[in-house]
């Protein structure tokens, strides 16, 4: 990968990793469900720049699962006492969840190394549950895992849409969350959502705009460009850096500090993610280096 594209990788990983700090800042002024609705309402005018990329059932499924379900649970988990840094790691449990469901529904093979990675990730998540109370609560952990599950189910939909423009798809899927999230917000969060939005200060608006535009428009446009230039196996492993950037950004901007126990649990989860996502490639590369067996 040439230096130009490595620089693009750095930009998109920084955008997606720092996105969790933006979420935390916006949640200081918005309740989570209203935040989801506002975040995607901002994007709706942009969809007219792109032709509809898929069928309406596919767009609605992606919008309901990834845009609405994932972020409703993620924002609620952040609001329930989970730090931005740990949330950026825990939401990546969608990786082993996707692998398991692809095996269950599509019959995709799960290797021994991937199975070990899934077991490690589950062990790490269990450790987070045991040490909850500092930078993460049991409720926050459960909500973010529900968000990861929505993302994973959405990934199964995406697997049925090869070659689709991801930026266009997620922009068109932005039509799904605003009205349901506004309705739920009125029922369970506030009876005056417009007054809450009107009371936001500049920091709150900048955080919402950052989360909406930088992570979605900038992130997916660059990611799509990279995927069109290189094999997926070259590009997708960089996504494992998102939690590291997420925790680093949260430490710098929000002053978050994790305990040694949380660091251990995070390391176990990250090791599991690496094995689950990259295990077959690592084994194949090792076998290739060894060469064919000699007589």
C-alpha positions as CSV (number, residue, x, y, z in Angstrom):
1,X,0.0,0.0,0.0
2,X,1.6,3.3,-1.1
3,X,2.2,6.1,1.5
4,X,-0.7,8.1,0.1
5,X,-3.2,5.4,0.9
6,X,-1.6,4.7,4.3
7,X,-2.2,8.4,5.1
8,X,-5.9,7.9,4.1
9,X,-6.1,4.8,6.3
10,X,-4.7,7.0,9.2
11,X,-7.4,9.6,8.5
12,X,-10.3,7.2,8.5
13,X,-9.1,5.3,11.6
14,X,-8.6,8.6,13.4
15,X,-12.1,9.7,12.3
16,X,-13.8,6.5,13.5
17,X,-11.7,6.2,16.7
18,X,-12.3,9.8,17.8
19,X,-16.0,9.4,17.0
20,X,-16.6,7.9,20.4
21,X,-15.2,11.0,22.2
22,X,-17.6,13.1,20.1
23,X,-20.5,10.9,21.1
24,X,-19.6,11.3,24.8
25,X,-19.5,15.1,24.4
26,X,-22.8,15.2,22.6
27,X,-24.4,13.1,25.3
28,X,-23.6,15.8,27.8
29,X,-26.4,17.8,26.2
30,X,-28.7,15.3,24.5
31,X,-30.4,12.2,25.7
32,X,-29.3,9.1,23.7
33,X,-32.4,8.4,21.6
34,X,-32.9,12.0,20.6
35,X,-29.2,12.1,19.7
36,X,-29.6,9.2,17.4
37,X,-32.5,10.9,15.6
38,X,-30.7,14.2,15.3
39,X,-27.5,12.6,14.1
40,X,-29.2,10.9,11.1
41,X,-31.6,13.8,10.4
42,X,-28.6,16.0,9.6
43,X,-27.5,13.5,6.9
44,X,-30.8,13.3,5.1
45,X,-30.3,16.3,2.7
46,X,-27.1,14.6,1.4
47,X,-28.8,11.5,0.1
48,X,-30.1,13.5,-2.9
49,X,-26.5,13.7,-4.1
50,X,-26.5,9.9,-4.7
51,X,-28.8,7.6,-6.6
52,X,-30.6,5.0,-4.5
53,X,-28.0,2.2,-4.1
54,X,-30.1,-0.8,-3.2
55,X,-33.7,-1.9,-2.8
56,X,-35.9,-0.3,-0.2
57,X,-36.1,-3.5,2.0
58,X,-32.3,-3.6,2.1
59,X,-32.0,0.1,2.9
60,X,-34.7,-0.2,5.7
61,X,-32.9,-3.2,7.1
62,X,-29.5,-1.5,7.2
63,X,-31.1,1.7,8.6
64,X,-33.0,-0.2,11.3
65,X,-30.2,-2.5,12.4
66,X,-27.0,-0.6,12.0
67,X,-28.0,3.1,11.9
68,X,-30.8,2.9,14.5
69,X,-30.4,-0.3,16.6
70,X,-26.6,-0.1,16.9
71,X,-26.4,3.5,17.8
72,X,-29.5,3.6,20.1
73,X,-27.9,0.9,22.2
74,X,-24.4,2.3,22.0
75,X,-25.4,5.8,22.9
76,X,-27.6,4.4,25.8
77,X,-24.6,2.4,27.0
78,X,-22.3,5.4,26.9
79,X,-25.0,7.3,28.8
80,X,-25.2,4.5,31.4
81,X,-21.7,5.0,32.6
82,X,-19.4,3.4,30.1
83,X,-16.3,5.4,29.1
84,X,-15.8,6.4,25.4
85,X,-12.5,4.4,25.2
86,X,-13.9,1.1,26.5
87,X,-17.1,1.5,24.4
88,X,-14.9,1.8,21.2
89,X,-13.4,-1.6,22.1
90,X,-16.6,-3.4,23.3
91,X,-18.6,-2.5,20.3
92,X,-16.1,-4.4,18.2
93,X,-17.5,-7.6,19.6
94,X,-19.6,-7.4,16.5
95,X,-16.6,-9.2,14.8
96,X,-17.0,-12.6,16.6
97,X,-20.8,-12.2,16.6
98,X,-20.8,-11.8,12.8
99,X,-18.5,-14.8,12.4
100,X,-20.8,-17.0,14.6
101,X,-24.0,-15.9,12.8
102,X,-22.4,-16.3,9.3
103,X,-21.6,-19.9,10.3
104,X,-25.2,-20.4,11.7
105,X,-27.1,-18.9,8.8
106,X,-24.8,-19.1,5.8
107,X,-22.8,-22.2,6.7
108,X,-19.5,-20.3,6.6
109,X,-16.6,-22.2,8.0
110,X,-15.2,-21.3,11.4
111,X,-11.5,-22.3,11.9
112,X,-9.9,-23.5,15.1
113,X,-8.0,-20.2,15.4
114,X,-11.2,-18.2,14.9
115,X,-12.9,-20.3,17.6
116,X,-10.0,-19.6,20.0
117,X,-10.3,-15.9,19.2
118,X,-14.1,-15.9,19.8
119,X,-13.5,-17.7,23.2
120,X,-10.9,-15.1,24.2
121,X,-13.2,-12.2,23.3
122,X,-16.0,-13.7,25.3
123,X,-13.6,-14.2,28.2
124,X,-12.5,-10.6,28.0
125,X,-16.1,-9.4,28.0
126,X,-16.8,-11.6,31.0
127,X,-13.9,-10.0,32.8
128,X,-15.4,-6.6,32.1
129,X,-18.6,-7.8,33.6
130,X,-16.8,-8.9,36.8
131,X,-14.9,-5.6,37.2
132,X,-17.8,-3.3,36.3
133,X,-18.1,-0.2,38.4
134,X,-15.2,2.0,37.3
135,X,-15.2,3.1,33.7
136,X,-18.0,0.6,32.8
137,X,-21.2,-0.5,34.4
138,X,-23.0,-3.8,33.9
139,X,-25.9,-2.0,32.3
140,X,-23.6,-0.1,30.0
141,X,-21.8,-3.3,29.0
142,X,-25.1,-5.1,28.2
143,X,-26.5,-2.2,26.2
144,X,-23.3,-1.9,24.1
145,X,-23.3,-5.7,23.5
146,X,-26.9,-5.3,22.2
147,X,-25.6,-2.6,19.9
148,X,-22.9,-4.9,18.7
149,X,-25.5,-7.6,18.0
150,X,-27.5,-5.2,15.9
151,X,-24.4,-4.3,13.9
152,X,-23.6,-8.0,13.4
153,X,-27.0,-8.8,12.1
154,X,-26.7,-5.8,9.8
155,X,-23.5,-7.2,8.5
156,X,-25.4,-10.3,7.4
157,X,-27.6,-7.9,5.3
158,X,-24.5,-6.2,3.9
159,X,-23.1,-9.6,2.8
160,X,-26.1,-9.9,0.5
161,X,-25.2,-6.5,-1.1
162,X,-21.8,-7.0,-2.8
163,X,-20.5,-4.1,-4.8
164,X,-22.9,-1.5,-3.3
165,X,-21.6,2.0,-2.6
166,X,-21.4,2.0,1.2
167,X,-21.5,5.7,1.6
168,X,-24.6,6.0,-0.5
169,X,-26.2,3.1,1.3
170,X,-25.7,4.5,4.8
171,X,-26.8,8.0,3.7
172,X,-30.0,6.6,2.3
173,X,-30.5,4.4,5.4
174,X,-30.4,7.7,7.4
175,X,-34.1,8.1,6.6
176,X,-35.0,5.3,9.0
177,X,-33.9,6.5,12.5
178,X,-35.2,10.1,12.9
179,X,-39.0,9.6,13.3
180,X,-38.9,6.4,15.4
181,X,-36.1,7.8,17.6
182,X,-38.0,11.1,18.1
183,X,-41.1,9.2,19.1
184,X,-39.3,7.0,21.6
185,X,-37.5,10.0,23.0
186,X,-40.8,11.7,23.6
187,X,-42.1,8.6,25.4
188,X,-39.1,7.8,27.6
189,X,-36.7,10.8,27.6
190,X,-38.3,14.2,27.3
191,X,-41.6,15.7,26.4
192,X,-40.0,18.7,24.8
193,X,-37.3,17.4,22.4
194,X,-37.2,20.6,20.3
195,X,-36.5,22.6,23.4
196,X,-33.7,20.3,24.3
197,X,-32.2,20.7,20.9
198,X,-32.6,24.5,21.0
199,X,-30.8,24.7,24.3
200,X,-27.6,23.0,22.9
201,X,-24.5,25.2,22.9
202,X,-21.8,25.3,20.3
203,X,-19.8,22.4,21.7
204,X,-22.9,20.2,21.6
205,X,-23.7,21.1,18.0
206,X,-20.0,20.6,16.9
207,X,-20.0,17.2,18.6
208,X,-23.2,16.1,16.8
209,X,-22.0,17.4,13.4
210,X,-18.6,15.7,13.9
211,X,-20.3,12.4,14.7
212,X,-22.7,12.7,11.8
213,X,-20.4,14.1,9.1
214,X,-16.9,13.1,9.9
215,X,-17.6,9.5,10.9
216,X,-20.2,8.8,8.2
217,X,-19.3,11.0,5.2
218,X,-15.6,11.3,5.5
219,X,-15.1,7.8,7.0
220,X,-17.1,5.8,4.6
221,X,-16.0,7.8,1.5
222,X,-12.3,7.2,2.3
223,X,-12.9,3.6,3.3
224,X,-14.8,2.9,0.1
225,X,-12.0,4.5,-2.0
226,X,-9.4,2.2,-0.2
227,X,-11.5,-0.9,-0.7
228,X,-11.8,-0.1,-4.4
229,X,-8.0,0.2,-4.8
230,X,-6.8,-2.7,-2.7
231,X,-7.9,-6.2,-1.6
232,X,-10.2,-6.3,1.4
233,X,-7.5,-8.4,3.2
234,X,-5.1,-5.5,3.0
235,X,-7.6,-2.8,4.2
236,X,-9.9,-4.4,6.8
237,X,-7.3,-5.3,9.4
238,X,-6.6,-1.6,10.0
239,X,-10.1,-1.4,11.6
240,X,-8.7,-3.3,14.6
241,X,-6.8,0.0,15.4
242,X,-10.1,1.8,16.0
243,X,-10.3,0.8,19.8
244,X,-6.7,1.9,20.3
245,X,-7.4,5.3,18.7
246,X,-10.7,5.5,20.6
247,X,-9.0,5.0,24.0
248,X,-6.1,7.3,23.2
249,X,-8.4,10.1,22.0
250,X,-10.7,9.7,25.1
251,X,-7.6,9.9,27.3
252,X,-6.4,13.1,25.7
253,X,-9.6,15.0,25.3
254,X,-11.8,13.6,28.1
255,X,-9.1,12.7,30.5
256,X,-10.3,9.1,30.8
257,X,-8.0,6.7,32.6
258,X,-8.5,2.9,32.7
259,X,-7.5,0.6,35.5
260,X,-5.0,-2.2,35.3
261,X,-7.9,-4.7,35.5
262,X,-9.7,-2.9,32.6
263,X,-6.5,-2.9,30.6
264,X,-6.1,-6.6,31.1
265,X,-9.7,-7.3,30.1
266,X,-9.3,-5.0,27.1
267,X,-6.1,-6.8,26.0
268,X,-7.9,-10.2,26.2
269,X,-10.8,-8.8,24.0
270,X,-8.4,-7.3,21.5
271,X,-6.3,-10.5,21.3
272,X,-9.6,-12.4,20.6
273,X,-10.6,-9.9,17.9
274,X,-7.3,-10.2,16.2
275,X,-7.5,-14.0,16.1
276,X,-11.1,-14.0,15.1
277,X,-10.7,-11.5,12.3
278,X,-7.2,-12.4,11.1
279,X,-6.6,-15.9,12.3
280,X,-7.1,-17.8,9.0
281,X,-4.8,-15.3,7.2
282,X,-2.1,-15.5,9.8
283,X,-2.1,-19.3,9.6
284,X,-2.1,-19.3,5.8
285,X,0.8,-16.8,5.8
286,X,2.8,-18.9,8.3
287,X,2.2,-22.0,6.1
288,X,3.3,-20.1,3.0
289,X,6.6,-19.0,4.7
290,X,7.3,-22.6,5.7
291,X,6.9,-23.7,2.0
292,X,5.7,-27.1,0.7
293,X,6.6,-30.2,2.8
294,X,9.8,-32.0,1.7
295,X,9.9,-35.7,0.9
